[in-house]
């Protein structure tokens, strides 16, 4: 499958390492032309319910073989609304942000990009139905979210937020913070806490790609497929529907949950799916079709491609074996690092 995003990194082995170099005091500054058009650009999102928060900005990504270093700082979600999320909106001179900052044919490197570029995550959570078959929850997004209104989205589709990634005694983002942020987004999106069911190594090893989203002017996105074989469809559904947005009183918590309906698709059907990437993207599975947004179609292209290339590797016994190998690779990496320190 031809992948429509721009890949930066792809996991090739369980031993591939992701590390983070964070500048916790560095904040993205909006370009003057964006500040001058603030009101015009914010009006593009007047139908969305939004709240501001501090996100993790990806300043650069450097690969070394199968390993990758994420160089991060801070940005505000509203800064992303005004840049990446408004990239096809026009400035006062009728030039779009895309034409002004990223006219092509190639995107500027992240290290010199003038856009907010908060780090996002698109992921699939694989659980089991009552027959033991692998099924995946997709979220039908509400009409008031900032992107993809009323469309079907991945199990998790969110920005990585600093509030989940740091602690009072440790303000820098590291890989533990990235995995903590992913767990926080799963809680927000699905109202289900898997933190006691998977460990940090498993979550890290489930991250498969880093790419740049063409639809949002090169915004960086992580792709993950997380298999949790001891969780059932019924458990996830019960948790999700117990916490409908209408019953949540706290405004920020209400807005953290993007959808009100779960759409369940089996792994088999997803692997047989067809993606239509035109003006109105669609996900077609046997007997059904779902409207999706462009960003989701790009993420699904990566995810479906991975699943097809690794067909048959997701069942209970093989999942246990895969997790065992992941831990073994992690232990070897730590032993090597310890030996270097002793020298």
C-alpha positions in Angstrom: 0.0 0.0 0.0 1.3 3.5 -0.9 1.3 5.4 2.4 -0.1 9.0 2.1 1.8 10.4 5.1 5.5 11.3 5.1 7.3 8.6 7.2 10.1 9.7 9.5 10.6 6.5 11.4 9.3 2.9 11.3 9.9 0.3 13.9 11.8 -2.7 12.5 12.6 -4.6 15.7 11.4 -4.9 19.3 14.9 -3.7 20.3 14.5 -0.3 18.4 14.6 2.4 21.0 12.7 5.7 21.4 14.4 8.3 23.5 13.4 11.9 24.4 15.5 15.0 24.7 13.3 17.7 26.2 13.6 21.4 26.7 10.9 22.0 29.3 11.3 25.8 29.4 11.2 26.4 25.6 7.9 27.4 24.2 6.8 27.9 20.6 6.2 31.5 19.5 3.5 32.3 17.0 4.8 34.1 13.9 3.7 37.7 13.6 1.5 37.1 10.5 -0.5 34.5 12.6 -0.9 37.0 15.5 -2.1 39.6 13.0 -4.8 37.2 11.8 -5.7 35.7 15.1 -9.4 36.6 15.0 -9.8 35.5 11.4 -8.2 32.1 12.1 -10.0 31.4 15.3 -13.3 32.0 13.5 -12.6 28.9 11.5 -13.1 26.9 14.7 -16.2 28.8 16.0 -18.3 25.6 15.6 -15.9 23.7 17.8 -15.8 23.4 21.6 -12.1 23.8 22.5 -10.0 24.5 25.5 -6.4 25.4 25.7 -3.6 23.2 27.2 0.1 22.7 27.0 1.1 20.1 24.5 4.4 18.4 23.6 6.0 20.1 20.5 8.3 18.0 18.3 11.2 20.2 17.4 13.1 17.6 15.6 13.5 13.8 15.2 16.9 12.1 14.6 17.2 8.5 13.6 20.2 6.2 14.1 19.6 2.8 12.6 16.3 1.6 14.1 16.5 4.0 17.1 15.0 7.5 17.2 15.5 10.5 19.4 12.6 12.9 19.8 13.6 16.5 20.5 10.7 18.1 22.3 9.6 21.4 23.8 6.2 23.0 24.6 3.4 24.6 22.6 -0.2 25.5 23.3 -3.1 23.8 21.7 -4.5 27.1 20.5 -1.2 27.7 18.7 -1.9 24.5 16.8 -5.5 25.6 16.1 -4.1 28.7 14.5 -1.4 27.0 12.4 -1.5 23.3 11.6 -5.3 23.0 12.1 -5.9 26.2 10.0 -3.3 25.5 7.4 -5.8 25.8 4.5 -7.5 28.8 5.9 -6.7 32.2 4.4 -4.9 35.1 5.9 -6.2 38.6 5.3 -4.4 38.7 1.9 -6.2 35.5 0.8 -3.0 33.5 1.0 -3.4 30.2 2.9 -1.1 29.3 5.8 0.0 26.3 3.7 1.0 28.6 0.7 2.7 31.1 3.0 4.8 28.7 5.2 4.8 25.4 3.3 4.4 26.0 -0.4 6.2 22.7 -1.3 7.0 20.6 -3.0 8.6 19.4 0.3 7.8 20.2 3.9 10.3 22.2 5.8 12.3 20.1 8.3 10.7 20.0 11.8 13.8 21.8 13.1 13.0 25.0 11.0 9.2 24.7 10.7 7.3 27.8 11.7 4.1 25.9 12.7 3.1 24.7 16.2 3.6 21.0 15.4 2.3 19.4 18.6 3.0 15.7 18.7 -0.2 13.6 18.2 -1.0 9.9 18.6 -3.3 7.8 16.4 -3.8 4.2 17.7 -5.8 1.1 17.6 -6.6 -0.8 20.8 -7.2 -4.5 20.2 -9.4 -6.4 22.6 -11.4 -9.6 22.5 -15.1 -10.3 22.0 -17.0 -13.1 23.8 -15.8 -15.6 21.1 -12.2 -14.7 21.6 -11.9 -12.8 18.3 -9.9 -9.6 18.1 -12.1 -6.5 17.8 -11.1 -2.8 17.7 -13.2 0.1 19.1 -13.5 3.1 16.8 -15.0 6.3 18.2 -17.7 8.2 16.3 -16.6 11.8 17.0 -19.0 14.5 18.3 -20.1 17.4 16.2 -18.3 19.9 18.4 -14.7 18.7 18.2 -12.0 20.7 16.4 -11.3 18.1 13.6 -13.3 15.3 12.1 -16.8 16.3 13.2 -19.3 13.4 13.1 -16.7 11.0 11.6 -15.4 7.7 12.8 -11.9 7.8 14.2 -9.3 5.5 15.6 -9.5 4.1 19.2 -7.2 6.9 20.3 -6.6 10.1 18.3 -5.3 12.9 20.4 -2.5 15.4 21.2 0.1 14.4 23.8 -0.4 16.6 26.7 2.2 17.8 29.2 -0.2 17.4 32.1 0.0 13.6 31.8 3.6 13.4 30.8 5.3 15.2 33.8 5.3 15.0 37.6 5.7 17.7 40.2 9.2 16.5 41.0 10.2 15.8 37.3 9.2 18.5 34.8 11.0 17.1 31.8 9.2 14.8 29.3 10.9 11.5 28.9 9.8 8.2 27.4 8.0 7.3 30.6 6.1 10.6 30.2 5.2 9.7 26.6 3.7 6.4 27.7 1.9 8.0 30.6 0.4 10.6 28.2 -0.8 7.8 26.0 -2.5 6.1 28.9 -4.1 9.4 29.9 -5.5 9.8 26.3 -6.9 6.3 26.4 -8.7 7.1 29.6 -10.0 10.3 28.1 -11.1 8.8 24.8 -12.5 5.4 26.0 -13.1 6.1 29.7 -11.2 2.9 30.3 -7.9 2.6 32.4 -5.5 0.0 31.1 -2.5 1.2 33.2 -2.6 -1.9 35.4 -2.9 -4.2 32.4 0.1 -3.2 30.3 3.6 -2.0 31.3 5.7 0.8 29.9 7.8 -1.5 27.7 4.7 -2.9 26.0 3.3 0.5 25.3 6.6 1.8 23.9 7.0 -1.3 21.7 3.5 -0.7 20.4 4.6 2.6 18.8 5.3 1.6 15.2 5.6 4.8 13.1 6.4 8.5 13.3 5.1 10.4 10.3 4.1 13.9 9.2 0.4 14.4 8.4 0.0 16.1 5.0 -3.5 17.3 5.8 -2.2 19.4 8.7 0.9 20.8 7.0 3.4 18.2 8.3 2.2 17.9 11.9 4.0 15.0 13.5 2.0 11.9 14.5 2.8 8.7 16.2 1.1 5.5 15.2 0.5 2.7 17.7 -1.3 -0.7 17.7 -1.7 -2.0 21.3 -2.9 -5.5 21.8 -4.6 -6.1 25.2 -5.7 -9.7 25.0 -7.1 -9.9 28.5 -9.6 -7.0 28.0 -13.1 -7.7 26.5 -15.3 -5.7 24.2 -18.0 -5.8 26.8 -15.7 -4.2 29.5 -14.7 -1.4 27.2 -18.2 -0.7 26.1 -19.5 -0.6 29.6 -16.9 1.9 30.8 -17.4 4.1 27.7 -21.1 4.4 28.0 -21.0 4.9 31.7 -19.2 8.2 31.2 -21.2 9.9 28.4 -20.2 13.6 28.0 -23.7 14.7 29.1 -23.1 13.2 32.5 -19.7 14.8 33.0 -20.0 18.1 34.9 -16.4 19.4 34.7 -16.1 21.3 31.4 -12.5 20.4 30.6 -13.2 16.7 31.3 -16.3 16.8 29.1 -14.3 18.2 26.2 -11.6 15.6 26.6 -14.0 12.9 25.5 -14.4 13.3 21.7 -17.2 10.9 21.0 -20.5 9.4 22.2 -20.7 6.2 20.2 -18.3 3.2 19.7 -18.1 1.4 16.4 -16.6 -2.1 16.7 -14.7 -3.5 13.7 -13.1 -6.9 13.8 -9.4 -7.3 12.9 -10.4 -9.6 10.0 -12.7 -7.0 8.5 -10.2 -4.2 9.0 -7.5 -6.1 7.2 -10.0 -6.6 4.3 -11.0 -2.9 4.4 -10.7 -0.4 1.5 -9.8 3.2 2.1 -11.2 5.9 -0.2 -8.9 8.9 0.2 -10.7 11.5 -2.0 -12.6 14.6 -1.0 -14.9 12.7 1.4 -12.7 9.9 2.8 -14.4 6.6 3.6 -13.5 3.4 5.3 -15.2 0.4 3.7 -15.3 -2.9 5.6 -17.3 -5.9 4.4 -21.0 -4.9 4.4 -20.5 -1.4 5.9 -18.9 2.0 5.2 -17.9 4.8 7.5 -17.1 8.5 6.9 -13.7 9.3 8.2 -11.6 12.5 8.1 -8.4 12.9 6.1 -6.1 12.7 9.1 -7.8 9.4 10.1 -7.5 8.0 6.6 -3.7 8.7 6.6 -3.3 7.0 10.0 -5.4 4.0 8.9 -3.3 3.6 5.8 -0.3 3.1 8.1 -2.2 0.8 10.5 -3.8 -1.4 7.9 -0.5 -1.7 6.0 1.2 -2.9 9.2 -1.6 -5.3 10.1 -1.4 -6.9 6.6 2.3 -7.2 6.7 2.1 -8.9 10.1 -1.0 -11.0 9.5 -1.6 -13.8 12.0 0.8 -12.3 14.6 -2.0 -11.2 16.9 -3.4 -14.0 19.0 -3.2 -14.7 22.7 -0.2 -17.1 22.6 1.8 -15.0 20.1 1.0 -11.8 21.9 2.5 -13.4 25.1 5.6 -14.5 23.1 5.9 -11.0 21.5 5.7 -9.3 24.9 8.3 -11.8 26.3 10.7 -10.8 23.4 10.1 -7.1 24.0 11.0 -7.5 27.7 14.1 -9.5 26.7 15.2 -6.8 24.3 14.6 -4.2 27.0 16.7 -6.1 29.5 19.6 -6.5 27.0 19.5 -2.8 26.3 19.7 -2.0 30.0 22.5 -4.5 30.6 24.5 -2.9 27.7 23.9 0.6 29.2 25.1 -0.6 32.6 28.2 -2.1 31.2 29.1 1.2 29.4 28.6 3.1 32.7 30.9 0.7 34.6 33.6 1.3 32.0 
